[in-house]
Amino acid sequence: MSAPSPAIAERCQQARQAMAAGSLAAAKAQVESLLAEHPDDLRSHLVRNELLLALGEHAEALANGQKLLERWPRNPWLLANLVSVHMAGHDTAAAISLYREQVESSELPEADKTRIARRIAAANRRNREAGEILERRLAVAADDPALLREVASSCLAMGRLEEAAEFFARSHELSPLPGWAAALRLDAHLQCRRLAGAMPVADATGIAILADALRRFPGDPLFVRSFNRMAIPLGPWREIYRLIRMNETSGRSSNGLMEFELAKACFQAGDPAAARRLLDGLEAQSRWGTASRPLATLLGGIPDGFWQRARLQDDPAAEVQVVRTPGASMTLVVFATLTGNFMMLPLAGLDAVLAELPANVIYLRDTMFGSGLSGLRSLGPGIGATLDHLRRLIDELGAAETVTVGASVSGLSAMRYGARLGASRAVTFGGFTTVDPEFEGTPVGLQRTMRRAQQQRVNVADRFEDAATELARAPDMRVDMHVGGQFETDLQQADRLSEISQLHVHRETGVDHHYVALTMISRGRFCAAVAGQMRDQERLP
């Protein structure tokens, strides 16, 4: 006697397993057999619809589902299946409408309703209606950590930062967040601090969130990247750095991002040898090998002892730090770049370079991530308070000449502040001349960062004008722009101001990247540029 046939449910599950394994032909044979034997069984028809989606036959799956509704109207499992069909066809509006109007009030188990709501919202983070569907599930699953973190993620995507931070915290209390959610929680917390103008941005809570993530996900390079970008006070910075180095062997990555971020942390910590070893291990033609090339070349060409010349003991959370040089003939006002360094070079490393000049140095770091374009919050609201503080500091230092220095976005700050401070020169390296969204040379990510900074931190009456207008008010200030001779993005930025007579563009030959400052340091040309000893003006064609 032959063995009895497996139950329908078991056979449906076998077909799903075949689909999951990529054995679509086997799954098709199983589904066809099921339907031939049980043509009136809805479960078999639902599995067929799943198979059609797996085969990419979305239109047929939709037509089949609608036909099945005629036989099984308002069946909750069929309605849920149709939501999946709409989602597979990228018809978000239809999926949301069907869920809201029929699935939400159906007899489908609450856990399945929550699962479907999470799926809809996960694919539509910035859709208000999808977010509302998700939040309504909290009424029946308030202690579901997975739901809470999905609601938090939706809130974050829609700019509801405080709610996002609260939901992430509640989810984490119930169950430790997975890596992706921990990263978003940290982002939400820091953004809330920035919006509130709170100092320091990286407070004890933010530092604790980062430290917890580094302990639980030692192999995730994104948290080391967050560490490199956060303005953490020196004491806690050292503690977290020790934690990162202890976990270093767990964090090696296949694509090189971890080594790249670890190298930057090591250099900031004053260990150029460790940074060099990490970068030397990267594949030269890989993404991160290419990105790190300017820094690797710099570290490979300068003896480690050179960096000990630094006079500055950099506090990564300090917005203003001053190095006084007896008998200085000039005062340099140096604007750090967006991530708090100078084109990947730690400020202490830059100080080692500048030590050969007879100059006082005022190092400025905007911990709100605006490169000073909206003022430094620790000095007061808006740019007026920052300008007043700098004028007093420059007068106190007493040097005959004031020179502003910037790179990348902070090059724009060097020009604008220089014009208002009465500087004799502004010197920029790969400097931007605008961060306006409409200018094609402005990276998209930078547009978002700067737009947020401008919207949240600048009063209408207390803002810089565009670079051309600011420079027109200081016609005696010379502007030296040093750019990679083969790097089109920076050349485009420089070309915007090519008609301004006080602007002098210097193309550094053989440089096809943004980090022209690092190359010029490697070539021994950086200090000459800062000191104004490179007068070979080159007008862009």
HUVENJO-V807881 format. One line per field, one symbol per residue. ss: DSSP state (A for helix, B for strand, O for the rest). phi: phi as a letter, one per 20 degrees, with the letter a starting at -180 (. if undefined). psi: psi as a letter, one per 30 degrees, with the letter a starting at -180 (. if undefined). A space follows every 10 residues. Layout:
ss = ???
phi = ???
psi = ???
This chain:
ss = OOOOOOOAAA AAAAAAAAAA OOOAAAAAAA AAAAAAAOOO OAAAAAAAAA AAAAOOOAAA AAAAAAAAAA AOOOOAAAAA AAAAAAAAOO OAAAAAAAAA AAAOOOOOOA AAAAAAAAAA AAOOOOOAAA AAAAAAAAAO OOOOAAAAAA AAAAAAAOOO AAAAAAAAAA AAAAOOOOAA AAAAAAAAAA AAAAAAOOOO OOOAAAAAAA AAAAAAOOOO AAAAAAAAAO OOOAAAAAAA AAAAAAOAAA OOOOOOAAAA AAAAAAAAOO OAAAAAAAAA OOOOOOAAAA AOAAAAAAAA AOOAAAAAAO OOOOOOOOOB BBBOOOOOOB BBBBBOOOOO OBOOBOAAAA AAAAOOOOBB BBBBOOOOOO OOOOOOAAAO OAAAAAAAAA AAAAAAAOOO BBBBBBBOAA AAAAAAAAAA AOOOBBBBBO OOOOOOOOOO OOOAAAAAAA AAAAAAAOOO OOOOOOAAAA AAOOOOOBBB BBBBOOOAAA AAAAAOOOOO OOBBBBBBOO OOOOOAAAAA AAOOOAAAAA OOOOOOOBOO O
phi = .ffffffggf ffffffffff enefffffff fffgffecfd efgfffffff ffffenefff ffffffffff ecfmffffff ffgfffffel efgfffffff ecfgeeeggg ffffffffff ffebgeefff ffgffffffd bfdefffgff fffffffene ffffffffff ffffbgffgf ffffffffff fffffemfcf feefffffff fffffecfee ffffffgfde eegggfgfff ffffffegfe dfdfenffff fffffffffn cfffffffff eefgefgeff fegfffffff dcggfgfffg eeefefdeec ccdecgmfeb dedddfegen dclmegffff ffffffefbf cdedcefemc lmfdndffep fmffffffff fffffffmff cdcdcbblff fffgfffgfe emffbccccl fedacfffef eeggffgfff fffffeccfg ecbfefgfff ffecfeeedd ddcffddfgf fffffgdfee feecddeefm ddbfefffff fgemdfffff fmeddegcef f
psi = klkkklleee eeeeeeeeee fgieeeeeee eeeeeefifg jeeeeeeeee eeeefgieee eeeeeeeefe eikgkeeeee eeeeeeeegg ieeeeeeeee feeeglgkke eeeeeeeeee eefiegjeee eeeeefffff hfgjeeeefe eeeeeefggi eeeeeeeeee eeeekkklee eeeeeeeeee eeeeefgkkl eiaeeeeeee eeeeefifgj ffeeeeeffk ikleeeeeee eeeeeegeff gklfffeeee eeeeeeeefg ifeeeeeeef fkkeglefee efeeeeeeef fkkefefffk fkjkjffkfk kkjkjkgkfl kkjkjlaegg aihfkleeee eeefffkikl kjkkkjffhg hgfglkeffl klfeeeeeee eeeeeeeglf kkkkklkbef eeeeeeeeef fglelkkljh klflgkffkf gjkeeeeeee eeeeeffkle filllleeee effiffkkjj jklkfgjeee eeeefegffk ffkjkjkjkg jglfheeeee eefgfeeeee fggjgikjkk .
